Amino acid sequence: MKTLLHKYRFEFLFFALVMVIFNKIFIRDDVFYREVVWPINMILLGLVSLGIFHERQRWEQVLRSILFIGILAIPLAPRIIFQSETLSYIGMVVYILFYSLLFYSVMYQITRNKVVSESVIFGSLSGFLLMIVVATFSFLLLDLASPGSFNNIVGSSIPEWYQQFTYFSLISLTTIGYGDITPGSEQARLLAGFWGVMSQFYMVAIVGIIIAKYTSK
């Protein structure tokens, strides 16, 4: 099972990320999504990520294990964690660190593949989706620390804000920018700009890497 998870690690990761980001399209009940679907999605994403960290450096394994406990605890006990401001801060930081580490590991592996394979393509797509996930929690953390940082965000709790920030991250990183949700503070504008620059750099860099590997073969 471990070998299978590692062999198709990028395919599993891509599937789990698509579920986390896009399956709200098929679910109309917001309460059911927040209390049932979202926790299952996040647990699945956490479990699938174990295949990415296979045979990595020891410091990464130790850090991953510590953060992994946190990313499982949050969807298992969201009401307890999100009712505490301190635990909410810790939860957002844990998510940002864990998925940033996962992004690093994905990039490390696909850039060292000598040929363009299906795994490299799925890994490249997963890298971009991971950026959306990290951006979502960074926006959530900023709005939690400084309420009102973003305009037209409705609701009074993190679970209510989550899907709105996922949408905002997706629109921002793809540079579509409909303008229905906008940064309302200097910090929010700079953070949104940072992710916009990072997404463009990622697109250029990853396309260049794929083309270079393909033409070299």
N, C-alpha and C positions, 0 to 999 in steps of 0.2 A: 504493500500500500504506500509506504514511504517512497519507494522507487517510482511508482506510478505518479504520485503527487509531484515529485521532483521533475520527472520527464516532461510532464504536461503542465508545469508550474505556471507558465505565462498564459496558457489557454484558460486554466482554472481561475487565475487572477483576473483576467479580462472579463470572464463571465460574472464573477462576483462583483466587480466594480460596476459593470453595466446594471446589475440588479440594484446595487446601492443607489446609483444616480438616477436611473430611468424608470424603475418599476412603479413609481407613483403614477405614471401615465395610466396604468390599468386599475388603480385602486382609488375609488371615489370617497371612501369613508376615511376621513382624516384621523379619527380616534383609533380605528383599527390599524391604520398604517403606523401611527406613532407607537402604539402599545404592543403590537404583535409583529408586523412586517419589518419595521426598521430594526428592532433588536435582533431578529433572525438574520437579516442581511448583514449587520455589523459583526455578528458572531461568525457567520460563514466567511466573511472577508478576512477576519482575523485568523481563522483556521487555515484558509487557503494560503495565506501569506507565509506560513511555516515552510512551505515548499521552496519559497524564494530564498530563504535564509540558510538553506541546506549547505553545509560544508563551507561556511564563511569564517572570518577571523573570530578569535575567541572574545575580544571585547565587544564585537557586534552581537555575538550569541548571548552574552551576559546582559547587555542592554536590552536586547530584544525580549529576553525572558522577563525582565522587570516590567517593561512597557506592556508586554502581552497580557500580563495579569490585569493591568489597568483597563485595556481595551475590551476585555471580556467582562470585567466587573461593571462597567458603565451600562451596557445594554441589558445586563442581568438585573440591575437594580437602579434604573433610571430615575424613579421617583425619589428615592433616598438621596441620590447624588445631586440631582438638579434642584432639589429643595434647599440645598446648602450652597451659598455663594462661593465659599472656599473650595468645596469639592467640585463645583462647576468649573472654577478656574483650573484646578488640577486636572480635571477631565479633558478640557480643551487642550491644555499643554501636552498631556499624554498622547492624545490623538495626533497632534501636530508632529511631535517627536517620532512617534512610531511610524507614521506614514511617510515622513521625510526620510527616515532610515530605510524604509521599504523602497522608496523611490531611488535612493542612492544605490541600493543593492540591485535593483532592476537595471539601472543605467550601467552599472559596473559589468554586469553579465552580458548585456546585449552589445556593448561596445567591444567586448573581447571575443565575440563570436567571429570566426573568420569568413563565414559565408552568410548570405541572406537566406534564412529559412522561415518557415511558418512561425516558429517560436520567436524569432527576432521581430517579425511583424506584430505579433500579439504582444510582445514585450514593449515595443514602441508605442502601441496604442494604449497599453496599460499605464505607461509612464505619464502620458498626457492626462488620463483619467485620474491618476494619483495626484497630479498637480491640482486638479479641480477639488479633490477631497481635502487636500491640505489647505488650499485657499479658503474653502468653506469654513473650516474650523478656525482659521486665522481671522476671518471676518467675524465669526461668532465671538471669538475671544475679545476682539476690539470692541464690539458692540456691548459685550458684557461688562467690560472695564469702563467704557465711556458710552452710556446709553444715549441713543439719538444720533450715533455716528453715521447711520444710513437712513435715508428718507424712504417713506412708504413701506416700512417693515411693520406688519401688524402682528398682534398677539402679545402675550405677557410672559412667555416662558421659552426656554431653549428649544424644546421639542417643536413648538409652533414656529420658531424662527428658522429652524434647521433647513426645511425644504425651500424656504424663500432665499436663503443664502446659497444653497446648492444651485438654485436657478441663477442667482446673480453671478456666482463663480463661473458657471458654464457660459453664460452670455458674455462675461468680461474676458475670459481666457480665449474664447473664439472670436473676440473683437466684434461681435454683433452689436451689442450695446443698444438695446431698445429704449432705455431711459426711464422705464417704469420704476426701477429701484436705483437710487443714485447715492453716491457718497455725500454725507452732510457735514463732514468736518475735514480739516486739513490732513489729519492722520489717516482718515478713511480714503481720501483722494490719493494720497501717496501710496497706501497699501494696495489700492486697486490698480494704480499705475505700475507698481512693482510687479504684480502678477501679470499684467498685460505685457510688459517687457519680457518677463520670463517665458511666457507662452510663445511669443514670437521667436525668441532665441531658441527655444526647444524645437520648434518646427523646422527652423533653418538648419540647426545642428543635426537633428535626427535624420532629416531627408538627405543631408550631405553624407552622413555615415552610411546610410543604406545604399545610396548610389555608389559610393566608393567601394563598398564591399561587393556590390553586384558587378561593377565594371572590372574589378580586379580579378574576378573569377571568369 
